[in-house]
Amino acid sequence: MVFVTSDPDRDTGAVLHTWLAQFDPSFVGLTGSFDVIAGYAGQLGIELEPPRRQADGSVTVTHGTQVTAFSPDGTAHVVYLAGTKVADYAHDIPLLIAGQT
């Protein structure tokens, strides 16, 4: 599992590592400049808006909830949207890993 931040100014490598380790220590977090992240997201058809600092100092981050599943050869095969059931992931991911898509 690779998580890509949409809030790179606050999501440093250390912050992502700590947050993702709560779920599974093998999860990887990627960060970088917003422009680079947005460029790669755009290649997957994902639009990102930069985080916005509010008058009270808080930061609003708008982001999607989609999960893109890749096969071992790096090909994106499936986009899961919010509400996808665990059973769907459990069914599809082994097929992707085995190359049976």
MOPAC internal coordinates of N, CA, C and O (Angstrom, degrees):
PM7 1SCF
backbone

  N    0.0000 0     0.00 0     0.00 0    0    0    0
  C    1.4339 1     0.00 0     0.00 0    1    0    0
  C    1.5114 1   107.53 1     0.00 0    2    1    0
  O    1.2310 1   120.99 1   -51.99 1    3    2    1
  N    1.3081 1   115.72 1   128.01 1    3    2    1
  C    1.4567 1   122.13 1   177.31 1    5    3    2
  C    1.5219 1   107.47 1  -121.17 1    6    5    3
  O    1.2310 1   121.03 1   -57.21 1    7    6    5
  N    1.3260 1   115.63 1   122.79 1    7    6    5
  C    1.4647 1   122.56 1   178.35 1    9    7    6
  C    1.5179 1   107.67 1  -104.03 1   10    9    7
  O    1.2310 1   120.49 1   -49.25 1   11   10    9
  N    1.3294 1   116.66 1   130.75 1   11   10    9
  C    1.4606 1   121.50 1   177.58 1   13   11   10
  C    1.5191 1   107.94 1  -113.41 1   14   13   11
  O    1.2310 1   120.76 1   -56.89 1   15   14   13
  N    1.3243 1   116.16 1   123.11 1   15   14   13
  C    1.4603 1   120.63 1  -177.63 1   17   15   14
  C    1.5176 1   112.55 1   -72.06 1   18   17   15
  O    1.2310 1   120.75 1   -27.56 1   19   18   17
  N    1.3073 1   116.18 1   152.44 1   19   18   17
  C    1.4629 1   121.75 1   169.71 1   21   19   18
  C    1.5352 1   109.42 1  -112.70 1   22   21   19
  O    1.2310 1   120.77 1  -169.22 1   23   22   21
  N    1.3435 1   116.13 1    10.78 1   23   22   21
  C    1.4629 1   123.08 1   179.45 1   25   23   22
  C    1.5358 1   109.20 1  -134.94 1   26   25   23
  O    1.2310 1   120.35 1  -115.84 1   27   26   25
  N    1.3388 1   116.94 1    64.16 1   27   26   25
  C    1.4630 1   119.61 1  -171.67 1   29   27   26
  C    1.5251 1   114.95 1   -66.57 1   30   29   27
  O    1.2310 1   119.46 1   156.83 1   31   30   29
  N    1.3156 1   118.63 1   -23.17 1   31   30   29
  C    1.4641 1   118.61 1   179.83 1   33   31   30
  C    1.5251 1   111.51 1   -65.94 1   34   33   31
  O    1.2310 1   120.08 1   146.65 1   35   34   33
  N    1.3188 1   117.46 1   -33.35 1   35   34   33
  C    1.4675 1   120.73 1   179.80 1   37   35   34
  C    1.5211 1   112.36 1  -101.96 1   38   37   35
  O    1.2310 1   119.97 1   153.67 1   39   38   37
  N    1.3206 1   117.66 1   -26.33 1   39   38   37
  C    1.4672 1   121.38 1  -178.77 1   41   39   38
  C    1.5220 1   110.42 1   -90.51 1   42   41   39
  O    1.2310 1   121.43 1  -101.56 1   43   42   41
  N    1.3113 1   114.86 1    78.44 1   43   42   41
  C    1.4618 1   119.52 1   175.75 1   45   43   42
  C    1.5256 1   108.87 1   -73.23 1   46   45   43
  O    1.2310 1   120.73 1    -9.01 1   47   46   45
  N    1.3202 1   116.22 1   170.99 1   47   46   45
  C    1.4573 1   119.90 1   177.11 1   49   47   46
  C    1.5162 1   111.92 1   -57.09 1   50   49   47
  O    1.2310 1   120.38 1   137.76 1   51   50   49
  N    1.3393 1   116.89 1   -42.24 1   51   50   49
  C    1.4662 1   120.72 1  -179.48 1   53   51   50
  C    1.5225 1   111.80 1   -65.68 1   54   53   51
  O    1.2310 1   120.48 1   138.71 1   55   54   53
  N    1.3223 1   116.69 1   -41.29 1   55   54   53
  C    1.4752 1   120.70 1   179.10 1   57   55   54
  C    1.5208 1   109.98 1   -63.64 1   58   57   55
  O    1.2310 1   120.35 1   133.88 1   59   58   57
  N    1.3305 1   116.93 1   -46.12 1   59   58   57
  C    1.4669 1   119.85 1   179.54 1   61   59   58
  C    1.5203 1   111.05 1   -62.99 1   62   61   59
  O    1.2310 1   120.14 1   138.03 1   63   62   61
  N    1.3167 1   117.34 1   -41.97 1   63   62   61
  C    1.4590 1   120.83 1  -179.97 1   65   63   62
  C    1.5328 1   110.86 1   -59.13 1   66   65   63
  O    1.2310 1   120.52 1   132.47 1   67   66   65
  N    1.3158 1   116.61 1   -47.53 1   67   66   65
  C    1.4668 1   120.81 1  -179.77 1   69   67   66
  C    1.5206 1   111.02 1   -62.55 1   70   69   67
  O    1.2310 1   120.29 1   135.15 1   71   70   69
  N    1.3290 1   117.04 1   -44.85 1   71   70   69
  C    1.4655 1   120.62 1  -177.75 1   73   71   70
  C    1.5228 1   110.78 1   -66.41 1   74   73   71
  O    1.2310 1   119.86 1   132.67 1   75   74   73
  N    1.3261 1   117.87 1   -47.33 1   75   74   73
  C    1.4603 1   120.88 1  -176.85 1   77   75   74
  C    1.5269 1   112.66 1   -68.97 1   78   77   75
  O    1.2310 1   120.10 1   148.41 1   79   78   77
  N    1.3262 1   117.42 1   -31.59 1   79   78   77
  C    1.4689 1   120.99 1   179.65 1   81   79   78
  C    1.5279 1   111.89 1   -62.03 1   82   81   79
  O    1.2310 1   120.29 1   157.46 1   83   82   81
  N    1.3290 1   117.06 1   -22.54 1   83   82   81
  C    1.4650 1   120.51 1   176.11 1   85   83   82
  C    1.5290 1   111.42 1   -63.98 1   86   85   83
  O    1.2310 1   120.69 1   152.34 1   87   86   85
  N    1.3236 1   116.29 1   -27.66 1   87   86   85
  C    1.4583 1   121.28 1  -177.59 1   89   87   86
  C    1.5230 1   111.26 1   -93.97 1   90   89   87
  O    1.2310 1   120.93 1   131.43 1   91   90   89
  N    1.3411 1   115.83 1   -48.57 1   91   90   89
  C    1.4591 1   120.71 1  -179.63 1   93   91   90
  C    1.5257 1   106.98 1  -167.17 1   94   93   91
  O    1.2310 1   119.63 1   -51.45 1   95   94   93
  N    1.3224 1   118.30 1   128.55 1   95   94   93
  C    1.4628 1   119.53 1  -177.09 1   97   95   94
  C    1.5313 1   114.31 1   -66.44 1   98   97   95
  O    1.2310 1   119.76 1   167.14 1   99   98   97
  N    1.3151 1   118.07 1   -12.86 1   99   98   97
  C    1.4683 1   119.76 1   178.82 1  101   99   98
  C    1.5318 1   112.46 1   -86.30 1  102  101   99
  O    1.2310 1   119.86 1   171.35 1  103  102  101
  N    1.3416 1   117.88 1    -8.65 1  103  102  101
  C    1.4624 1   120.52 1  -179.86 1  105  103  102
  C    1.5287 1   109.52 1   -68.20 1  106  105  103
  O    1.2310 1   120.81 1   -35.96 1  107  106  105
  N    1.3340 1   116.05 1   144.04 1  107  106  105
  C    1.4598 1   123.01 1  -177.65 1  109  107  106
  C    1.5244 1   108.77 1  -115.81 1  110  109  107
  O    1.2310 1   120.76 1   -42.11 1  111  110  109
  N    1.3190 1   116.16 1   137.89 1  111  110  109
  C    1.4548 1   121.44 1   176.52 1  113  111  110
  C    1.5143 1   110.64 1  -112.98 1  114  113  111
  O    1.2310 1   120.40 1   -44.82 1  115  114  113
  N    1.3196 1   116.84 1   135.18 1  115  114  113
  C    1.4596 1   121.58 1   178.90 1  117  115  114
  C    1.5206 1   110.28 1  -115.26 1  118  117  115
  O    1.2310 1   121.25 1   -41.51 1  119  118  117
  N    1.3095 1   115.22 1   138.49 1  119  118  117
  C    1.4517 1   121.89 1   177.03 1  121  119  118
  C    1.5137 1   108.33 1  -141.72 1  122  121  119
  O    1.2310 1   120.11 1    -7.77 1  123  122  121
  N    1.2856 1   117.40 1   172.23 1  123  122  121
  C    1.4573 1   123.55 1  -178.69 1  125  123  122
  C    1.5098 1   107.89 1   168.88 1  126  125  123
  O    1.2310 1   119.68 1    19.28 1  127  126  125
  N    1.3135 1   118.21 1  -160.72 1  127  126  125
  C    1.4629 1   119.10 1   177.48 1  129  127  126
  C    1.5301 1   108.83 1   -72.85 1  130  129  127
  O    1.2310 1   121.04 1   -28.60 1  131  130  129
  N    1.3318 1   115.62 1   151.40 1  131  130  129
  C    1.4636 1   119.06 1  -179.53 1  133  131  130
  C    1.5239 1   110.43 1   -59.61 1  134  133  131
  O    1.2310 1   119.96 1   139.32 1  135  134  133
  N    1.3278 1   117.68 1   -40.68 1  135  134  133
  C    1.4621 1   120.25 1  -177.45 1  137  135  134
  C    1.5283 1   112.07 1   -62.38 1  138  137  135
  O    1.2310 1   120.22 1   139.94 1  139  138  137
  N    1.3231 1   117.18 1   -40.06 1  139  138  137
  C    1.4687 1   120.37 1   178.81 1  141  139  138
  C    1.5249 1   110.09 1   -67.52 1  142  141  139
  O    1.2310 1   120.51 1   134.31 1  143  142  141
  N    1.3355 1   116.63 1   -45.69 1  143  142  141
  C    1.4698 1   120.60 1   179.02 1  145  143  142
  C    1.5250 1   110.26 1   -60.24 1  146  145  143
  O    1.2310 1   120.30 1   133.59 1  147  146  145
  N    1.3309 1   117.04 1   -46.41 1  147  146  145
  C    1.4691 1   120.89 1  -179.46 1  149  147  146
  C    1.5223 1   110.87 1   -62.99 1  150  149  147
  O    1.2310 1   120.06 1   144.81 1  151  150  149
  N    1.3286 1   117.49 1   -35.19 1  151  150  149
  C    1.4635 1   120.35 1   178.16 1  153  151  150
  C    1.5135 1   112.18 1   -63.62 1  154  153  151
  O    1.2310 1   120.78 1   133.98 1  155  154  153
  N    1.3316 1   116.11 1   -46.02 1  155  154  153
  C    1.4748 1   119.20 1   178.23 1  157  155  154
  C    1.5245 1   111.14 1   -67.55 1  158  157  155
  O    1.2310 1   120.38 1   140.50 1  159  158  157
  N    1.3218 1   116.87 1   -39.50 1  159  158  157
  C    1.4652 1   119.80 1   177.80 1  161  159  158
  C    1.5248 1   110.02 1   -60.53 1  162  161  159
  O    1.2310 1   120.98 1   138.93 1  163  162  161
  N    1.3123 1   115.72 1   -41.07 1  163  162  161
  C    1.4574 1   120.11 1   179.17 1  165  163  162
  C    1.5127 1   112.79 1   -60.22 1  166  165  163
  O    1.2310 1   120.09 1   146.33 1  167  166  165
  N    1.3398 1   117.43 1   -33.67 1  167  166  165
  C    1.4551 1   120.60 1   177.30 1  169  167  166
  C    1.5225 1   111.84 1   -64.47 1  170  169  167
  O    1.2310 1   120.71 1   156.93 1  171  170  169
  N    1.3277 1   116.24 1   -23.07 1  171  170  169
  C    1.4699 1   120.80 1   177.00 1  173  171  170
  C    1.5274 1   111.69 1   -97.22 1  174  173  171
  O    1.2310 1   120.42 1  -174.09 1  175  174  173
  N    1.3204 1   116.80 1     5.91 1  175  174  173
  C    1.4622 1   120.54 1  -179.76 1  177  175  174
  C    1.5188 1   113.05 1    79.20 1  178  177  175
  O    1.2310 1   120.33 1  -159.60 1  179  178  177
  N    1.3285 1   116.98 1    20.40 1  179  178  177
  C    1.4606 1   121.72 1  -178.97 1  181  179  178
  C    1.5262 1   108.09 1  -106.68 1  182  181  179
  O    1.2310 1   120.64 1   -59.94 1  183  182  181
  N    1.3221 1   116.38 1   120.06 1  183  182  181
  C    1.4607 1   120.53 1   178.52 1  185  183  182
  C    1.5176 1   109.21 1   -92.40 1  186  185  183
  O    1.2310 1   120.77 1   -43.27 1  187  186  185
  N    1.3233 1   116.13 1   136.73 1  187  186  185
  C    1.4615 1   121.46 1   177.96 1  189  187  186
  C    1.5148 1   109.66 1  -120.91 1  190  189  187
  O    1.2310 1   121.37 1   -38.11 1  191  190  189
  N    1.3265 1   114.98 1   141.89 1  191  190  189
  C    1.4587 1   121.16 1   171.77 1  193  191  190
  C    1.5174 1   107.45 1  -105.56 1  194  193  191
  O    1.2310 1   120.10 1   -39.73 1  195  194  193
  N    1.3311 1   117.41 1   140.27 1  195  194  193
  C    1.4649 1   117.67 1   178.30 1  197  195  194
  C    1.5244 1   110.68 1   -65.47 1  198  197  195
  O    1.2310 1   120.17 1   -30.73 1  199  198  197
  N    1.3392 1   117.28 1   149.27 1  199  198  197
  C    1.4690 1   120.02 1   175.59 1  201  199  198
  C    1.5287 1   109.67 1   -57.71 1  202  201  199
  O    1.2310 1   120.97 1   -32.37 1  203  202  201
  N    1.3448 1   115.75 1   147.63 1  203  202  201
  C    1.4699 1   121.18 1  -179.17 1  205  203  202
  C    1.5204 1   109.45 1  -119.71 1  206  205  203
  O    1.2310 1   121.04 1   -53.11 1  207  206  205
  N    1.3355 1   115.62 1   126.89 1  207  206  205
  C    1.4596 1   120.95 1   175.62 1  209  207  206
  C    1.5229 1   107.79 1   -81.20 1  210  209  207
  O    1.2310 1   120.72 1   -51.36 1  211  210  209
  N    1.3323 1   116.23 1   128.64 1  211  210  209
  C    1.4577 1   122.77 1  -179.12 1  213  211  210
  C    1.5292 1   110.24 1   -88.02 1  214  213  211
  O    1.2310 1   120.55 1   -13.30 1  215  214  213
  N    1.3163 1   116.56 1   166.70 1  215  214  213
  C    1.4663 1   121.90 1  -178.88 1  217  215  214
  C    1.5277 1   112.02 1   -57.79 1  218  217  215
  O    1.2310 1   120.47 1   148.15 1  219  218  217
  N    1.3387 1   116.70 1   -31.85 1  219  218  217
  C    1.4739 1   119.91 1  -178.99 1  221  219  218
  C    1.5229 1   112.89 1   -83.96 1  222  221  219
  O    1.2310 1   120.22 1  -177.24 1  223  222  221
  N    1.3437 1   117.18 1     2.76 1  223  222  221
  C    1.4596 1   121.18 1   178.86 1  225  223  222
  C    1.5145 1   114.29 1    94.36 1  226  225  223
  O    1.2310 1   119.84 1   166.78 1  227  226  225
  N    1.3311 1   117.91 1   -13.22 1  227  226  225
  C    1.4623 1   120.36 1   177.80 1  229  227  226
  C    1.5249 1   109.34 1   -71.68 1  230  229  227
  O    1.2310 1   121.08 1   -15.88 1  231  230  229
  N    1.3036 1   115.53 1   164.12 1  231  230  229
  C    1.4605 1   121.21 1  -178.92 1  233  231  230
  C    1.5203 1   108.75 1  -119.49 1  234  233  231
  O    1.2310 1   120.67 1   -49.12 1  235  234  233
  N    1.3123 1   116.32 1   130.88 1  235  234  233
  C    1.4586 1   122.12 1   176.04 1  237  235  234
  C    1.5188 1   108.38 1  -103.13 1  238  237  235
  O    1.2310 1   121.38 1   -55.27 1  239  238  237
  N    1.3304 1   114.96 1   124.73 1  239  238  237
  C    1.4608 1   120.97 1   178.78 1  241  239  238
  C    1.5213 1   107.83 1  -116.90 1  242  241  239
  O    1.2310 1   120.84 1   -60.55 1  243  242  241
  N    1.3159 1   115.99 1   119.45 1  243  242  241
  C    1.4533 1   121.65 1   177.17 1  245  243  242
  C    1.5234 1   107.39 1   -97.70 1  246  245  243
  O    1.2310 1   120.72 1   -53.53 1  247  246  245
  N    1.3240 1   116.22 1   126.47 1  247  246  245
  C    1.4622 1   118.57 1  -179.01 1  249  247  246
  C    1.5194 1   109.69 1  -151.66 1  250  249  247
  O    1.2310 1   121.63 1   -22.79 1  251  250  249
  N    1.2963 1   114.49 1   157.21 1  251  250  249
  C    1.4543 1   120.52 1   177.13 1  253  251  250
  C    1.5161 1   110.85 1   -82.47 1  254  253  251
  O    1.2310 1   121.51 1    -1.82 1  255  254  253
  N    1.3049 1   114.71 1   178.18 1  255  254  253
  C    1.4630 1   120.80 1   179.00 1  257  255  254
  C    1.5190 1   111.37 1  -121.39 1  258  257  255
  O    1.2310 1   120.63 1  -168.41 1  259  258  257
  N    1.3119 1   116.40 1    11.59 1  259  258  257
  C    1.4526 1   119.73 1  -175.99 1  261  259  258
  C    1.5225 1   111.59 1   -71.61 1  262  261  259
  O    1.2310 1   121.87 1   -29.39 1  263  262  261
  N    1.3226 1   114.03 1   150.61 1  263  262  261
  C    1.4607 1   122.88 1   174.58 1  265  263  262
  C    1.5190 1   106.33 1  -122.51 1  266  265  263
  O    1.2310 1   120.57 1   -54.58 1  267  266  265
  N    1.3173 1   116.52 1   125.42 1  267  266  265
  C    1.4637 1   121.12 1   177.95 1  269  267  266
  C    1.5152 1   108.03 1  -102.12 1  270  269  267
  O    1.2310 1   120.41 1   -54.64 1  271  270  269
  N    1.3170 1   116.82 1   125.36 1  271  270  269
  C    1.4657 1   121.93 1  -179.46 1  273  271  270
  C    1.5236 1   109.35 1  -101.46 1  274  273  271
  O    1.2310 1   121.61 1   -52.25 1  275  274  273
  N    1.3307 1   114.52 1   127.75 1  275  274  273
  C    1.4591 1   122.32 1  -179.76 1  277  275  274
  C    1.5220 1   109.39 1  -110.85 1  278  277  275
  O    1.2310 1   120.75 1   -30.30 1  279  278  277
  N    1.3103 1   116.16 1   149.70 1  279  278  277
  C    1.4693 1   120.89 1   171.72 1  281  279  278
  C    1.5252 1   107.71 1   -85.59 1  282  281  279
  O    1.2310 1   119.87 1   -11.17 1  283  282  281
  N    1.3250 1   117.85 1   168.83 1  283  282  281
  C    1.4672 1   120.03 1  -179.15 1  285  283  282
  C    1.5297 1   114.55 1   -57.52 1  286  285  283
  O    1.2310 1   119.71 1   157.63 1  287  286  285
  N    1.3263 1   118.16 1   -22.37 1  287  286  285
  C    1.4661 1   119.66 1   178.98 1  289  287  286
  C    1.5253 1   113.08 1   -83.04 1  290  289  287
  O    1.2310 1   120.36 1  -177.39 1  291  290  289
  N    1.3420 1   116.92 1     2.61 1  291  290  289
  C    1.4572 1   121.22 1   176.86 1  293  291  290
  C    1.5113 1   114.81 1    88.67 1  294  293  291
  O    1.2310 1   119.94 1  -172.50 1  295  294  293
  N    1.3217 1   117.73 1     7.50 1  295  294  293
  C    1.4532 1   121.58 1   179.19 1  297  295  294
  C    1.5194 1   110.20 1   -87.53 1  298  297  295
  O    1.2310 1   120.75 1   -50.49 1  299  298  297
  N    1.3365 1   116.17 1   129.51 1  299  298  297
  C    1.4657 1   120.77 1   175.78 1  301  299  298
  C    1.5195 1   107.96 1   -78.10 1  302  301  299
  O    1.2310 1   120.93 1   -53.32 1  303  302  301
  N    1.3362 1   115.83 1   126.68 1  303  302  301
  C    1.4673 1   120.30 1  -176.66 1  305  303  302
  C    1.5175 1   114.02 1  -113.30 1  306  305  303
  O    1.2310 1   120.54 1   145.34 1  307  306  305
  N    1.3334 1   116.57 1   -34.66 1  307  306  305
  C    1.4629 1   120.29 1  -172.11 1  309  307  306
  C    1.5194 1   109.33 1  -139.21 1  310  309  307
  O    1.2310 1   120.82 1   -38.86 1  311  310  309
  N    1.3265 1   116.04 1   141.14 1  311  310  309
  C    1.4595 1   121.55 1   170.03 1  313  311  310
  C    1.5213 1   106.86 1  -116.10 1  314  313  311
  O    1.2310 1   121.46 1   -60.27 1  315  314  313
  N    1.3180 1   114.81 1   119.73 1  315  314  313
  C    1.4576 1   121.23 1   177.90 1  317  315  314
  C    1.5209 1   108.09 1   -97.10 1  318  317  315
  O    1.2310 1   120.41 1   -45.72 1  319  318  317
  N    1.3067 1   116.82 1   134.28 1  319  318  317
  C    1.4621 1   121.87 1   179.98 1  321  319  318
  C    1.5282 1   109.72 1  -102.76 1  322  321  319
  O    1.2310 1   120.91 1    -8.44 1  323  322  321
  N    1.3218 1   115.86 1   171.56 1  323  322  321
  C    1.4646 1   120.94 1   177.85 1  325  323  322
  C    1.5176 1   108.80 1   -52.69 1  326  325  323
  O    1.2310 1   120.98 1   -39.82 1  327  326  325
  N    1.3021 1   115.72 1   140.18 1  327  326  325
  C    1.4592 1   120.45 1   179.06 1  329  327  326
  C    1.5109 1   114.02 1    94.10 1  330  329  327
  O    1.2310 1   119.99 1   176.92 1  331  330  329
  N    1.3256 1   117.62 1    -3.08 1  331  330  329
  C    1.4602 1   119.64 1   177.41 1  333  331  330
  C    1.5184 1   109.11 1   -62.64 1  334  333  331
  O    1.2310 1   120.57 1   -45.35 1  335  334  333
  N    1.2895 1   116.52 1   134.65 1  335  334  333
  C    1.4659 1   121.80 1  -177.99 1  337  335  334
  C    1.5341 1   110.59 1   -81.48 1  338  337  335
  O    1.2310 1   121.15 1   -32.86 1  339  338  337
  N    1.3204 1   115.41 1   147.14 1  339  338  337
  C    1.4616 1   121.46 1   178.17 1  341  339  338
  C    1.5266 1   109.92 1   -55.25 1  342  341  339
  O    1.2310 1   120.18 1   143.21 1  343  342  341
  N    1.3166 1   117.26 1   -36.79 1  343  342  341
  C    1.4669 1   120.86 1   179.96 1  345  343  342
  C    1.5268 1   111.25 1   -59.98 1  346  345  343
  O    1.2310 1   120.20 1   146.25 1  347  346  345
  N    1.3279 1   117.23 1   -33.75 1  347  346  345
  C    1.4667 1   119.87 1   178.27 1  349  347  346
  C    1.5265 1   110.86 1   -67.00 1  350  349  347
  O    1.2310 1   120.49 1   135.24 1  351  350  349
  N    1.3332 1   116.67 1   -44.76 1  351  350  349
  C    1.4692 1   119.82 1   176.18 1  353  351  350
  C    1.5298 1   110.15 1   -61.39 1  354  353  351
  O    1.2310 1   120.87 1   133.26 1  355  354  353
  N    1.3266 1   115.93 1   -46.74 1  355  354  353
  C    1.4694 1   120.90 1  -177.21 1  357  355  354
  C    1.5272 1   111.15 1   -60.58 1  358  357  355
  O    1.2310 1   120.28 1   146.67 1  359  358  357
  N    1.3064 1   117.08 1   -33.33 1  359  358  357
  C    1.4652 1   121.07 1   178.26 1  361  359  358
  C    1.5260 1   111.29 1   -75.07 1  362  361  359
  O    1.2310 1   120.63 1   133.03 1  363  362  361
  N    1.3502 1   116.41 1   -46.97 1  363  362  361
  C    1.4629 1   120.94 1  -169.87 1  365  363  362
  C    1.5235 1   114.62 1   -79.83 1  366  365  363
  O    1.2310 1   119.78 1   138.84 1  367  366  365
  N    1.3159 1   118.02 1   -41.16 1  367  366  365
  C    1.4722 1   120.46 1  -171.90 1  369  367  366
  C    1.5409 1   111.98 1   -60.32 1  370  369  367
  O    1.2310 1   118.65 1   134.31 1  371  370  369
  N    1.3414 1   120.18 1   -45.69 1  371  370  369
  C    1.4662 1   117.30 1   176.90 1  373  371  370
  C    1.5281 1   113.02 1   -59.85 1  374  373  371
  O    1.2310 1   120.20 1   145.57 1  375  374  373
  N    1.3255 1   117.23 1   -34.43 1  375  374  373
  C    1.4588 1   120.51 1   178.17 1  377  375  374
  C    1.5385 1   110.99 1   -66.41 1  378  377  375
  O    1.2310 1   120.73 1   139.53 1  379  378  377
  N    1.3342 1   116.21 1   -40.47 1  379  378  377
  C    1.4530 1   120.21 1   177.37 1  381  379  378
  C    1.5285 1   111.40 1   -63.34 1  382  381  379
  O    1.2310 1   121.09 1   136.02 1  383  382  381
  N    1.3293 1   115.52 1   -43.98 1  383  382  381
  C    1.4708 1   120.23 1  -178.84 1  385  383  382
  C    1.5239 1   110.48 1   -63.80 1  386  385  383
  O    1.2310 1   121.09 1   141.92 1  387  386  385
  N    1.3175 1   115.52 1   -38.08 1  387  386  385
  C    1.4730 1   120.32 1  -179.08 1  389  387  386
  C    1.5259 1   112.70 1   -80.37 1  390  389  387
  O    1.2310 1   120.41 1   175.29 1  391  390  389
  N    1.3421 1   116.82 1    -4.71 1  391  390  389
  C    1.4653 1   119.58 1   179.41 1  393  391  390
  C    1.5157 1   113.50 1    77.09 1  394  393  391
  O    1.2310 1   120.28 1  -155.36 1  395  394  393
  N    1.3160 1   117.08 1    24.64 1  395  394  393
  C    1.4726 1   121.62 1  -177.47 1  397  395  394
  C    1.5211 1   110.50 1  -103.41 1  398  397  395
  O    1.2310 1   120.44 1  -128.77 1  399  398  397
  N    1.3114 1   116.76 1    51.23 1  399  398  397
  C    1.4614 1   119.06 1  -179.83 1  401  399  398
  C    1.4982 1   111.77 1  -105.06 1  402  401  399
  O    1.2310 1   120.10 1   180.00 1  403  402  401

